[in-house]
């Protein structure tokens, strides 16, 4: 499932889904433009945060010498 929203709304929704209290929720940053959060669900753990504020890498992290 994909849900599109604004960064602050995404943070609030994720926090509510995961049952975080307000102090924990405030420690997580809002999403930057064109970034996403990945949640996973399994039968043992339920919903859990897999990644947050992930975006495309526009430049290689390492470059090989020429």
C-alpha positions in Angstrom: 0.0 0.0 0.0 1.2 3.5 -0.7 -0.1 6.6 1.1 0.9 10.1 -0.1 0.8 12.9 2.5 2.8 15.8 3.9 5.8 15.1 6.1 4.2 16.2 9.4 1.0 14.2 8.7 3.1 11.1 7.8 4.9 11.4 11.1 1.7 11.7 13.1 0.1 8.8 11.2 3.1 6.5 11.7 3.3 7.4 15.4 -0.4 6.7 15.9 -0.2 3.3 14.0 2.8 2.3 16.1 1.3 3.5 19.4 4.1 5.9 20.2 3.6 8.5 22.9 4.0 12.2 22.2 7.6 12.4 23.5 8.8 9.6 21.1 6.8 11.1 18.2 8.5 14.5 18.7 11.9 12.9 18.5 11.3 11.8 14.9 11.7 14.3 12.2 9.2 15.1 9.5 9.7 13.8 6.1 11.7 15.9 3.6 10.2 16.5 0.1 10.0 13.4 -2.0 11.0 11.1 0.9 9.2 8.1 2.4 8.8 5.9 5.5 8.7 2.2 5.3 6.6 0.1 7.7 6.5 -3.7 7.9 4.0 -6.0 9.5 4.6 -9.5 10.7 2.5 -11.8 12.8 4.9 -11.8 15.8 5.9 -8.1 16.0 3.0 -6.4 14.4 3.7 -3.1 12.7 7.3 -1.8 13.0 9.3 1.0 11.5 11.8 -0.2 8.9 13.1 3.1 7.5 12.3 6.8 7.8 13.0 9.8 5.7 14.5 7.8 2.9 15.0 9.4 -0.5 16.8 8.8 -3.8 20.5 9.3 -3.7 21.4 11.8 -6.5 25.2 11.3 -6.2 27.2 8.2 -5.6 28.3 7.8 -2.0 31.7 6.5 -3.1 33.6 7.1 -6.3 36.3 5.0 -7.7 39.6 6.7 -8.7 39.9 7.4 -12.4 
